[in-house]
Amino acid sequence: MTVLDTTMRSSADPAKVRFYRIAVEGPRLIRSAWTEGRRPRETVAEFASEREAEREYEELRWKKLREGFACVADATQSARGAVVLDVKVPNQCSAEAFDLSPDGRALVVGTMLGDAYGAELHLIDVGTGHRRLVHAEPRGRTQTFVHAVHFDATGEHVVYALNGETRLFGPASGQTRTLAGYREFKDATHNPFRLRPAWDAARRRLLLFDTGDRVRVLDQEGNDVFATSTERPSTACWAGALSPSGRLLALCFSKGSRYKEDDPEVTEVEIWDIDRDAVLGRIPMDRKPQALGFDPADTLLVAGLESAEGPCAFSLETGELVWHFPHPFLTDRWATCYGWTYSPDGSTLAIGRRGDTDVVDAVTRHSDPAFARRPGDRGTGRTRTVRISADGTLVASGGDTGRIIVRKL
Protein backbone atom coordinates (compact mmCIF):
# COMPACT_ATOMS: atom_id res chain seq x y z
CA MET A 1 0.00 0.00 0.00
CA THR A 2 1.28 3.43 -0.96
CA VAL A 3 1.90 5.76 2.00
CA LEU A 4 2.75 9.44 1.39
CA ASP A 5 2.76 12.11 4.07
CA THR A 6 3.72 15.79 3.89
CA THR A 7 3.17 18.57 6.41
CA MET A 8 3.58 22.09 5.03
CA ARG A 9 3.75 25.42 6.81
CA SER A 10 2.89 28.92 5.63
CA SER A 11 5.87 31.10 4.76
CA ALA A 12 4.23 34.53 4.77
CA ASP A 13 3.60 35.46 8.43
CA PRO A 14 5.97 34.10 11.11
CA ALA A 15 3.69 35.43 13.86
CA LYS A 16 0.74 33.30 12.73
CA VAL A 17 2.00 30.01 11.35
CA ARG A 18 -0.52 27.86 9.50
CA PHE A 19 -0.01 24.18 8.75
CA TYR A 20 -1.40 21.91 6.05
CA ARG A 21 -0.96 18.14 6.02
CA ILE A 22 -1.53 15.93 2.98
CA ALA A 23 -1.34 12.15 3.33
CA VAL A 24 -2.11 9.15 1.15
CA GLU A 25 -2.93 5.72 2.54
CA GLY A 26 -3.70 3.44 -0.38
CA PRO A 27 -6.65 5.03 -2.23
CA ARG A 28 -7.43 7.42 0.66
CA LEU A 29 -6.33 11.08 0.62
CA ILE A 30 -6.26 12.78 4.03
CA ARG A 31 -6.12 16.57 4.39
CA SER A 32 -5.63 18.47 7.64
CA ALA A 33 -5.38 22.23 8.23
CA TRP A 34 -4.68 24.13 11.44
CA THR A 35 -3.11 27.25 12.92
CA GLU A 36 -0.29 26.89 15.43
CA GLY A 37 -1.73 26.10 18.85
CA ARG A 38 -5.12 24.93 17.54
CA ARG A 39 -6.62 21.55 16.72
CA PRO A 40 -6.48 20.30 13.09
CA ARG A 41 -9.54 20.10 10.85
CA GLU A 42 -9.41 16.86 8.87
CA THR A 43 -11.14 15.67 5.69
CA VAL A 44 -10.82 12.29 3.95
CA ALA A 45 -11.47 11.53 0.27
CA GLU A 46 -11.65 8.06 -1.31
CA PHE A 47 -10.34 7.51 -4.85
CA ALA A 48 -10.86 4.65 -7.29
CA SER A 49 -7.16 3.68 -7.14
CA GLU A 50 -3.91 4.41 -5.35
CA ARG A 51 -2.56 6.09 -8.49
CA GLU A 52 -5.44 8.58 -8.57
CA ALA A 53 -4.86 9.38 -4.91
CA GLU A 54 -1.14 9.93 -5.57
CA ARG A 55 -1.94 12.22 -8.51
CA GLU A 56 -4.29 14.29 -6.37
CA TYR A 57 -1.61 14.40 -3.64
CA GLU A 58 0.91 15.97 -6.04
CA GLU A 59 -1.64 18.42 -7.46
CA LEU A 60 -2.65 19.55 -3.99
CA ARG A 61 0.94 19.88 -2.81
CA TRP A 62 1.80 22.03 -5.84
CA LYS A 63 -1.30 24.19 -5.22
CA LYS A 64 -0.28 24.83 -1.61
CA LEU A 65 3.26 25.72 -2.70
CA ARG A 66 1.82 28.35 -5.04
CA GLU A 67 -0.27 29.68 -2.16
CA GLY A 68 2.84 30.33 -0.08
CA PHE A 69 3.24 27.12 1.93
CA ALA A 70 6.59 25.33 2.18
CA CYS A 71 7.78 21.83 3.05
CA VAL A 72 10.37 22.08 5.82
CA ALA A 73 12.51 19.48 7.60
CA ASP A 74 15.32 19.59 10.16
CA ALA A 75 18.58 19.32 8.23
CA THR A 76 20.46 17.88 11.21
CA GLN A 77 18.01 14.97 11.43
CA SER A 78 17.71 14.38 7.67
CA ALA A 79 19.34 11.62 5.65
CA ARG A 80 21.43 12.22 2.54
CA GLY A 81 19.19 13.25 -0.35
CA ALA A 82 16.25 14.18 1.88
CA VAL A 83 14.36 17.42 1.13
CA VAL A 84 15.12 20.08 3.74
CA LEU A 85 13.11 22.86 2.08
CA ASP A 86 10.66 22.85 -0.82
CA VAL A 87 9.30 26.30 -1.62
CA LYS A 88 7.73 28.20 -4.51
CA VAL A 89 9.11 31.73 -4.75
CA PRO A 90 6.72 34.68 -5.16
CA ASN A 91 6.16 36.56 -8.42
CA GLN A 92 8.25 35.52 -11.42
CA CYS A 93 11.68 34.14 -10.61
CA SER A 94 14.51 34.13 -13.09
CA ALA A 95 15.92 30.61 -13.12
CA GLU A 96 19.40 32.06 -12.44
CA ALA A 97 18.42 34.61 -9.79
CA PHE A 98 18.81 32.87 -6.45
CA ASP A 99 21.64 31.97 -4.10
CA LEU A 100 22.22 29.93 -0.94
CA SER A 101 24.05 31.73 1.85
CA PRO A 102 27.49 30.34 2.75
CA ASP A 103 26.18 28.99 6.07
CA GLY A 104 23.15 27.41 4.35
CA ARG A 105 20.65 29.23 6.56
CA ALA A 106 19.04 31.49 3.95
CA LEU A 107 18.15 31.86 0.31
CA VAL A 108 18.07 35.16 -1.56
CA VAL A 109 15.75 35.28 -4.55
CA GLY A 110 15.42 37.92 -7.25
CA THR A 111 11.89 38.09 -8.64
CA MET A 112 10.13 40.14 -11.30
CA LEU A 113 6.61 41.51 -11.20
CA GLY A 114 4.05 41.24 -14.01
CA ASP A 115 5.63 41.40 -17.49
CA ALA A 116 8.97 42.21 -15.78
CA TYR A 117 7.96 45.77 -14.85
CA GLY A 118 9.17 46.05 -11.27
CA ALA A 119 11.35 43.65 -9.28
CA GLU A 120 11.78 42.40 -5.72
CA LEU A 121 14.43 40.71 -3.60
CA HIS A 122 13.25 38.19 -1.00
CA LEU A 123 15.11 36.38 1.77
CA ILE A 124 13.87 32.88 2.62
CA ASP A 125 14.80 31.16 5.88
CA VAL A 126 15.84 27.58 5.08
CA GLY A 127 14.90 26.32 8.54
CA THR A 128 11.33 27.66 8.56
CA GLY A 129 10.47 28.54 4.96
CA HIS A 130 9.57 32.07 6.07
CA ARG A 131 10.15 34.62 3.33
CA ARG A 132 10.72 38.33 3.73
CA LEU A 133 10.65 41.13 1.15
CA VAL A 134 13.86 43.14 1.62
CA HIS A 135 14.02 45.30 -1.51
CA ALA A 136 11.66 46.49 -4.25
CA GLU A 137 12.43 48.11 -7.59
CA PRO A 138 9.56 50.39 -8.68
CA ARG A 139 7.70 49.88 -11.91
CA GLY A 140 8.98 52.14 -14.67
CA ARG A 141 8.91 52.59 -18.41
CA THR A 142 11.47 49.86 -19.03
CA GLN A 143 11.44 46.24 -17.94
CA THR A 144 13.45 45.25 -14.87
CA PHE A 145 15.19 41.91 -15.32
CA VAL A 146 17.01 40.44 -12.32
CA HIS A 147 19.80 38.42 -13.93
CA ALA A 148 21.69 37.20 -10.86
CA VAL A 149 21.82 37.44 -7.06
CA HIS A 150 24.74 36.38 -4.84
CA PHE A 151 25.47 36.57 -1.12
CA ASP A 152 28.88 37.91 -0.14
CA ALA A 153 31.24 35.86 2.05
CA THR A 154 29.60 37.06 5.28
CA GLY A 155 26.04 36.46 4.10
CA GLU A 156 25.22 40.01 5.23
CA HIS A 157 25.19 41.64 1.79
CA VAL A 158 23.79 40.71 -1.59
CA VAL A 159 25.27 41.41 -5.02
CA TYR A 160 22.56 41.53 -7.66
CA ALA A 161 22.44 42.31 -11.37
CA LEU A 162 19.50 44.33 -12.65
CA ASN A 163 19.53 44.89 -16.41
CA GLY A 164 23.08 46.16 -17.02
CA GLU A 165 23.84 47.29 -13.47
CA THR A 166 25.54 45.31 -10.70
CA ARG A 167 24.70 46.53 -7.22
CA LEU A 168 25.70 45.75 -3.63
CA PHE A 169 22.74 45.70 -1.25
CA GLY A 170 22.59 45.44 2.54
CA PRO A 171 19.27 43.94 3.72
CA ALA A 172 19.85 45.19 7.29
CA SER A 173 20.58 48.80 6.30
CA GLY A 174 18.55 48.95 3.09
CA GLN A 175 21.44 50.75 1.42
CA THR A 176 22.44 50.07 -2.21
CA ARG A 177 25.70 50.87 -3.97
CA THR A 178 26.34 50.49 -7.71
CA LEU A 179 29.51 48.50 -8.48
CA ALA A 180 29.29 48.51 -12.28
CA GLY A 181 26.83 49.51 -14.97
CA TYR A 182 26.37 49.72 -18.71
CA ARG A 183 23.64 50.16 -21.32
CA GLU A 184 23.71 47.48 -23.98
CA PHE A 185 24.32 48.83 -27.52
CA LYS A 186 24.85 52.34 -26.10
CA ASP A 187 28.05 52.30 -24.04
CA ALA A 188 28.87 48.58 -24.23
CA THR A 189 28.16 45.48 -26.29
CA HIS A 190 27.78 43.30 -23.19
CA ASN A 191 24.61 41.21 -23.08
CA PRO A 192 23.22 41.17 -19.49
CA PHE A 193 21.35 37.93 -20.19
CA ARG A 194 24.70 36.17 -20.73
CA LEU A 195 27.37 38.13 -18.86
CA ARG A 196 26.62 38.10 -15.15
CA PRO A 197 28.64 38.97 -12.03
CA ALA A 198 30.26 35.99 -10.30
CA TRP A 199 32.39 35.25 -7.23
CA ASP A 200 35.31 32.89 -6.79
CA ALA A 201 34.73 29.93 -4.45
CA ALA A 202 35.61 31.83 -1.24
CA ARG A 203 33.79 35.00 -2.41
CA ARG A 204 36.98 37.03 -2.11
CA ARG A 205 37.02 38.25 -5.72
CA LEU A 206 34.06 39.44 -7.79
CA LEU A 207 33.84 39.42 -11.59
CA LEU A 208 32.00 42.41 -13.09
CA PHE A 209 31.06 43.64 -16.55
CA ASP A 210 31.13 47.42 -16.95
CA THR A 211 30.68 50.31 -19.34
CA GLY A 212 33.08 50.62 -22.27
CA ASP A 213 33.19 46.82 -22.72
CA ARG A 214 35.35 46.53 -19.61
CA VAL A 215 35.74 43.43 -17.46
CA ARG A 216 36.76 44.13 -13.87
CA VAL A 217 37.63 41.98 -10.86
CA LEU A 218 37.22 43.45 -7.37
CA ASP A 219 38.58 42.29 -4.02
CA GLN A 220 36.51 42.12 -0.82
CA GLU A 221 37.14 45.79 -0.10
CA GLY A 222 35.81 46.78 -3.52
CA ASN A 223 39.21 47.62 -5.02
CA ASP A 224 40.09 46.72 -8.60
CA VAL A 225 42.64 43.91 -8.82
CA PHE A 226 42.25 43.34 -12.57
CA ALA A 227 40.68 44.98 -15.61
CA THR A 228 40.67 44.29 -19.34
CA SER A 229 38.61 45.05 -22.42
CA THR A 230 36.41 42.63 -24.36
CA GLU A 231 36.59 44.69 -27.55
CA ARG A 232 37.73 42.50 -30.46
CA PRO A 233 37.74 43.26 -34.22
CA SER A 234 35.04 40.77 -35.24
CA THR A 235 33.96 38.74 -32.19
CA ALA A 236 31.68 39.40 -29.22
CA CYS A 237 32.17 38.37 -25.61
CA TRP A 238 29.79 35.48 -25.02
CA ALA A 239 30.50 34.23 -21.47
CA GLY A 240 32.89 34.70 -18.57
CA ALA A 241 33.87 33.04 -15.29
CA LEU A 242 36.31 33.19 -12.39
CA SER A 243 38.13 30.08 -11.25
CA PRO A 244 37.50 28.78 -7.70
CA SER A 245 40.84 30.19 -6.52
CA GLY A 246 40.09 33.57 -8.05
CA ARG A 247 43.41 33.45 -9.89
CA LEU A 248 42.10 32.60 -13.38
CA LEU A 249 39.55 34.26 -15.63
CA ALA A 250 37.85 32.70 -18.65
CA LEU A 251 36.39 34.94 -21.37
CA CYS A 252 34.61 33.35 -24.32
CA PHE A 253 34.52 35.13 -27.70
CA SER A 254 32.38 34.03 -30.61
CA LYS A 255 31.29 35.07 -34.08
CA GLY A 256 29.21 33.65 -36.92
CA SER A 257 26.51 30.99 -36.81
CA ARG A 258 26.54 27.22 -36.96
CA TYR A 259 23.65 27.50 -39.44
CA LYS A 260 25.39 29.78 -41.98
CA GLU A 261 27.92 28.35 -44.41
CA ASP A 262 29.11 31.81 -45.49
CA ASP A 263 29.67 32.89 -41.87
CA PRO A 264 30.55 29.79 -39.87
CA GLU A 265 30.60 29.84 -36.10
CA VAL A 266 34.01 30.35 -34.48
CA THR A 267 34.30 30.19 -30.69
CA GLU A 268 37.39 30.59 -28.52
CA VAL A 269 37.98 30.92 -24.77
CA GLU A 270 40.77 33.11 -23.43
CA ILE A 271 42.31 32.04 -20.12
CA TRP A 272 43.77 34.93 -18.14
CA ASP A 273 46.09 34.84 -15.14
CA ILE A 274 44.69 37.73 -13.10
CA ASP A 275 47.69 38.19 -10.82
CA ARG A 276 50.11 38.32 -13.78
CA ASP A 277 47.71 40.28 -16.03
CA ALA A 278 48.52 37.90 -18.88
CA VAL A 279 46.75 35.50 -21.23
CA LEU A 280 47.83 31.94 -20.44
CA GLY A 281 46.24 30.37 -23.50
CA ARG A 282 43.26 30.07 -25.81
CA ILE A 283 40.97 27.08 -26.14
CA PRO A 284 38.87 26.65 -29.32
CA MET A 285 35.40 25.15 -28.93
CA ASP A 286 33.23 23.48 -31.55
CA ARG A 287 30.05 24.98 -30.07
CA LYS A 288 29.19 28.03 -28.00
CA PRO A 289 29.03 27.45 -24.25
CA GLN A 290 25.92 28.33 -22.33
CA ALA A 291 28.08 28.97 -19.27
CA LEU A 292 31.72 28.61 -18.23
CA GLY A 293 33.53 27.52 -15.10
CA PHE A 294 36.55 25.69 -13.75
CA ASP A 295 37.20 22.56 -11.75
CA PRO A 296 38.25 23.08 -8.09
CA ALA A 297 41.94 22.49 -8.90
CA ASP A 298 42.05 25.21 -11.61
CA THR A 299 43.26 22.65 -14.16
CA LEU A 300 40.13 22.21 -16.32
CA LEU A 301 37.79 24.56 -18.13
CA VAL A 302 34.25 23.29 -17.50
CA ALA A 303 31.39 24.26 -19.81
CA GLY A 304 27.75 23.63 -20.49
CA LEU A 305 26.82 24.01 -24.15
CA GLU A 306 24.30 26.47 -25.56
CA SER A 307 22.17 23.51 -26.66
CA ALA A 308 21.70 22.61 -22.96
CA GLU A 309 24.16 19.73 -23.07
CA GLY A 310 27.01 18.80 -20.76
CA PRO A 311 28.84 19.62 -18.71
CA CYS A 312 32.18 18.91 -20.35
CA ALA A 313 35.78 19.68 -19.40
CA PHE A 314 38.85 20.80 -21.37
CA SER A 315 42.45 20.69 -20.22
CA LEU A 316 43.85 24.19 -19.61
CA GLU A 317 47.28 22.91 -20.61
CA THR A 318 46.43 21.19 -23.91
CA GLY A 319 42.94 22.43 -24.78
CA GLU A 320 41.82 18.82 -25.31
CA LEU A 321 38.40 17.53 -24.28
CA VAL A 322 39.00 15.49 -21.09
CA TRP A 323 35.50 14.28 -20.19
CA HIS A 324 31.82 14.79 -20.90
CA PHE A 325 28.47 13.26 -19.95
CA PRO A 326 27.00 11.20 -22.79
CA HIS A 327 23.25 11.11 -23.21
CA PRO A 328 21.79 8.00 -21.53
CA PHE A 329 20.19 6.72 -24.77
CA LEU A 330 20.70 9.23 -27.63
CA THR A 331 23.99 8.85 -29.48
CA ASP A 332 23.88 12.18 -31.34
CA ARG A 333 24.03 14.41 -28.25
CA TRP A 334 25.32 14.69 -24.70
CA ALA A 335 23.32 14.62 -21.48
CA THR A 336 20.98 17.50 -20.71
CA CYS A 337 22.61 20.22 -18.59
CA TYR A 338 21.38 23.69 -17.62
CA GLY A 339 23.80 24.48 -14.80
CA TRP A 340 26.28 22.93 -12.37
CA THR A 341 28.44 23.57 -9.34
CA TYR A 342 31.19 21.81 -7.38
CA SER A 343 31.19 21.20 -3.64
CA PRO A 344 33.80 23.24 -1.71
CA ASP A 345 36.05 20.20 -1.27
CA GLY A 346 35.78 19.32 -4.96
CA SER A 347 34.51 15.79 -4.35
CA THR A 348 30.97 16.33 -5.62
CA LEU A 349 29.54 17.79 -8.83
CA ALA A 350 25.87 18.81 -8.80
CA ILE A 351 24.26 19.21 -12.24
CA GLY A 352 20.95 20.82 -13.07
CA ARG A 353 19.05 18.53 -15.42
CA ARG A 354 15.47 18.71 -16.69
CA GLY A 355 13.30 18.61 -13.59
CA ASP A 356 15.92 17.50 -11.09
CA THR A 357 19.52 17.74 -9.93
CA ASP A 358 22.05 15.01 -10.65
CA VAL A 359 24.58 14.67 -7.82
CA VAL A 360 27.67 12.81 -9.01
CA ASP A 361 31.09 11.82 -7.75
CA ALA A 362 33.50 14.36 -9.27
CA VAL A 363 36.10 11.67 -10.04
CA THR A 364 33.99 8.75 -11.28
CA ARG A 365 31.04 10.93 -12.42
CA HIS A 366 28.65 8.27 -11.17
CA SER A 367 25.24 9.48 -9.98
CA ASP A 368 24.07 9.18 -6.39
CA PRO A 369 20.65 7.45 -6.41
CA ALA A 370 19.67 9.26 -3.18
CA PHE A 371 18.99 12.36 -5.29
CA ALA A 372 16.81 10.73 -7.94
CA ARG A 373 13.47 12.48 -8.45
CA ARG A 374 10.47 10.58 -7.21
CA PRO A 375 7.92 9.61 -9.91
CA GLY A 376 5.08 12.14 -10.15
CA ASP A 377 7.07 14.97 -8.56
CA ARG A 378 6.87 18.14 -10.70
CA GLY A 379 10.48 19.01 -9.86
CA THR A 380 12.28 22.24 -10.72
CA GLY A 381 11.82 22.34 -14.51
CA ARG A 382 14.90 23.35 -16.46
CA THR A 383 17.22 23.48 -13.46
CA ARG A 384 19.54 26.35 -14.36
CA THR A 385 20.96 27.15 -10.94
CA VAL A 386 22.53 24.80 -8.39
CA ARG A 387 24.21 25.99 -5.18
CA ILE A 388 26.08 24.14 -2.41
CA SER A 389 26.61 25.58 1.07
CA ALA A 390 30.14 26.42 2.19
CA ASP A 391 30.23 23.46 4.60
CA GLY A 392 29.10 21.10 1.83
CA THR A 393 26.01 19.84 3.70
CA LEU A 394 23.20 21.33 1.57
CA VAL A 395 22.50 21.57 -2.16
CA ALA A 396 19.85 23.98 -3.48
CA SER A 397 18.32 23.76 -6.96
CA GLY A 398 16.02 26.09 -8.85
CA GLY A 399 14.58 26.25 -12.35
CA ASP A 400 11.91 27.78 -14.50
CA THR A 401 8.99 26.43 -12.43
CA GLY A 402 9.88 28.98 -9.72
CA ARG A 403 10.36 26.17 -7.25
CA ILE A 404 13.52 25.89 -5.12
CA ILE A 405 14.40 22.59 -3.45
CA VAL A 406 17.13 22.28 -0.80
CA ARG A 407 18.42 18.78 -0.03
CA LYS A 408 20.79 17.30 2.51
CA LEU A 409 24.15 16.53 0.89
N, C-alpha and C positions, 0 to 999 in steps of 0.2 A: 504494500500500500504506500502510495506517495504521501510524504509528509513535508510540507513547506511551512515556514513560520518566520515572519518578519514584523518587528515592532519599529515604527517610525516616529520621529518627534518633529514638531514644528520648528522651523529655523528663524522665524521672523521676530518673535517677542520673547526674550529670555526671562522676563518677569512672569509670563503666563504660558508655561510650556504645555502643549497639547500632544497627545499620543494617539497613534492609530496602529492597530495590530491587524495583520492579514495572515490567515493560516489556512492550509489545505490539509485535510485528512481524507484521503481517498477521493470520492466525488463531492465531499462537503467543503464549502468555503465559509470560513468563520471570520467575521469582521467585528472589531471592538474599537470604541473611541472613548477617550476620557481626557480630562484636564488634570494636571498634577494635583494630587491630594484628594481626588474624587473617584467614585466607583465607576468602572467601565460600563458602557452600554453595548450589548452584544447582539449581533444578528447572525443567523445561519442560513445559507442557501444550498440546496441540493442540485447537482448537475447530473446529466445523463451518463457522464464518464469522468474518469480522473483527468484525462487530457483537457476536457472542457473546463474543469475546475482550475487546472494549472494555467490555462490561457487567460481565464478571468483574473487569476491571481496576478499575472504579469501586467495586464491592462490596468488593474486597480493600483498596483504599485507605481506604475508610470504616471498615472493620473495624480496620485498624491505627491509625487516628486515635483510635478509641474505646479502644484498648489503651494509649494514651499516646505514640504516635509522632507526629512532626510533620514537615511538609515545610518545609525551610529553604533560602533562597537569599541570596546576597550582594547587599544592596541597592545597593551602589556599582557593581556590574557588571550590574544588571538594567535591562531596558528599561521604558519607561512601560507600566503595566498589568500587568506581570509580578508573580506571587505571590512575596512575600518570606517570608511565614510563613503556614502553614495548620495550625491546631491545634484539637483538641477539648478544651474545658476539663473538668476533673474535676467530679464530682457533678452537681448541677442548677444551671445558670446562668440567672439572670434575664436576659432579653434586653437590659435597660437597664444591667445592673451590670458594665460594664467600661470601662476608659479606657486611652488611649495616652499615655505620658509625653510631656512637651513636647519632649524630644530624640529621641523615637521609638525609644528603646532598650528599653523595657519596656512590658508590659501589666500592669494590675492587674485582677483578676477577683473578683467577689463570687459565691460559690456557696452553695447550700443543700443540706443533707443530706437523707436520706429523709423524704418528707412534710413538708419544711421545718422539721423539728425539729433545730436545730443549723445553724451556718453557718461558712464558711471564706473567708478572703482568700488569694489566690495571686498571686504575681508570676511573670510569664513573660518570659524573655529573648527579644527579637525576633530576635537574631542567631543563637541556638542552639536555641530552642524549649524550653530547660530551664525547668521550673516549680518554684516553691518555696512551700510553705505558710508564711505569715508570721503568720497570726492565726486562732484558732478560737473560735467562740462555742459554749458547751456546750449540750447538749440540755436543754430544760426543759419546763415544762407548757404553754407557749404556743409557737406557731410563730415562727420567726425568718426574716423575709423581708428579704433585702438588696435595697433598692430602687435604690440608686445607689452608684457609687464614682468618685472623681475624684482625680487627682494634684494637688498644689499646684504653684506656679510653679517650684519648685526640683526637683520630682520626688522629694523626700526624704520627703514625708508624703502620706498618703492621707486624704481626707474621704469617709466612707461613711455611708449612711443605713440603719439597721436598725430596722424597724417605724417608730415615730414619733421615734426619736432620730437626731440627726446628730452624728457623732463625728470627731475628728481623731486619726489613728493614725500612729505612727512605726515603720516596719518595723525600723529599725536598733536602736532602744531598746526596742521592744515596748510603749511607753507609749500610753495612750488617754486622750483628754480629751473630755468631752461639750460640744458647742457649743450644742445646742438639743434640746428634747425635749417631747413631748406624748403624751397618750393619747386616741385618737380617741373621740368621744362622751362623754368624761369631763371633760377640761379643754380641749378644742378640738374644732372640727368639721372640721379638716384631714383629708384623706384621703391617707395616705402612699403609696398606689399612684398618685396623680396629682400630688401636690405634693412635689417633690424638690429637694434643694439643687443650686445651679448657680453656676458661676463666670462672670465676664466673660471676654473673649477673652484678656487678659493674665494672668488668675487673680490679679488684685489685689483684687477685691471678690467676696464670697461671699453668695449669697442663701440665707436660712434660713427655715424655718417652725417656729414655737415655740408653747409653751403659751399659752392665753388668746387663741387665734386671731390671734397676732401674726406679722407678717412683718418680718424683720430683715435688714440688709445689713451685713456686717463688712468691715473692711479687712484687710490682710495681717498686721497685728499682733493681730488679733482684737478690735478696738474697733468698737463700733456707729457707723456713719455714717448710718444711716437705720432708722426703724421706723414701722410703721403697723399698723392693725387690719383684718382682713378681715370683721369682723362687719357684716352688712347686714340690713335688716328682713326681706327675703323671698328673698334669693339666697344661694348658697353659692359659695365660691371654688373654681374648677374647674382653673385652671392658672396658672403664673407663670413669668417669665423675666427675666433681665438682658440689657441690650443689650451688644454687643461692647465698647463704650467703658466700660461700667459706670455710665454717667450716667443711663440710662433703665430703668424697671421696668414690666413689663406684668403686670397681674393680671386674670384673666378671671373674671367672675361670671355664674352661670346659674341659671335656675329653670324649672320646668315640664318638659314632654315633647313631643317632636315627634309623638308618637302619641296625645296626648290633646287633644281639641277644647276641653274645659272648662278645661284648664290648659296652654295652648300654651307651647312652649319660647321663652324670651327669654334671649339671650346678649349680653354686652357686655364689652369689654376696656377697662380703665382704663390710661392711660399716665401714669406718674409721672416727674417730674424729681427725682431723688434729691438732688442738690445744693441745689435750691431748696425741697425738701419740698412740692411742689405737683403737683396733677393738671394735665397739659397738655391732655388731651382724652379722649374716650370713643369707641370704635369699636364699633358694633353688628355682630353677625355672624349670618348666617342659620342656621348650624349650630355646634354645640359644637366647639372645637378639641381634638384629641388632645394637642397640644403647641404651645407658643408660642416665638417667637424674633424676632430682628431681622436686617436686612441689615447688612453691615459698616459702612455709612455712617450708621447710626441714622436712616434716613429711611423705612423700611418695616417694618411688622409682618408677620412671616412665620409661617404656621400650617399645620399638618397637621390634617386634620379627623378627628373621632372615628370616622368610617366608613372610616378608613385611605385617605384620598384627599389628593392635594396634591403638593407644598406649594403654597401660594398666598400672595400678598402684598397688603397694604393700605397705602395712603398714610397716614402719620401726620398729615399736614396736612389732608387732605380726608376720610379714612376710606373712600375709594373703592377697589374691587378694581383692582389694577394689572396683575397677571399671575397665571396659573395653568397647570398642566400638564394638558391635556386627555387623556382616555383614548385610546390608539392606535386603538381600533376601536369602543368603546361610546360612544354619544352622550349617554347619560343620567347619566354620572358622569365624574369626573376620574381621572387616573392614580393607580395604587396608590402609597401613601407611608406608611411606618411611622416614619421618622426622617430627619433631614438635618443637615448642617453646612456651613459655609463655610470655605474655605481662609483662612489668616491675611491674605493680601493681597486677599481678596475677589474674586478672578478665577474661582474654581471653586466649584461647588455640588455636593456629594456627597449623593445621596438613597438611602435604604434602600428598596428595592422588595421584591417577593416572590422570595426566593432569591438576589438579587444586589444590587449597588450601582450606581446610575446616576451617572456622573460627567459633569457638564454645564458648559458655559461659562456663567458667571453672567450675562452680558449677553445672549447669543443664546439661551441655554437649549437648545443643541444637544448631544446626547450624544456622548461620545468612544467610538468603537467599540473602542478598546484595552481597555476594561473590560467588554465584553460577556461573559456567562457562556458557557462552552463547553458544547455539548450533552452531556447525560449527567451533568454535574457536579451533585451534590446541593445545593451552595450553602449559604447561611446561613439558609434559611427566611424567616420574616417578619423582615426586617432592621431592627430597631428602633433600633439604635445605630450611628452612624458617627462616627469621629474622624479628624482630620487633625493630623499633627505640627506643631509650632510653626514648623519651617523649610519646611513645605509639600511635603515630599518623600515622605511616606507617608500612606496612607489605610487605616484599619482598620475592618472591618465585622463585626457580630455579630448573631445572631438567635436564634430559638427552637430551632434544632437544637443549640445549644451549641458551634457551630463559629465560630471567629474567623479571618478572612482579612485579612492585611496585604498591600497592593499598593504598588508603586512609583508615585508620582504625578508 
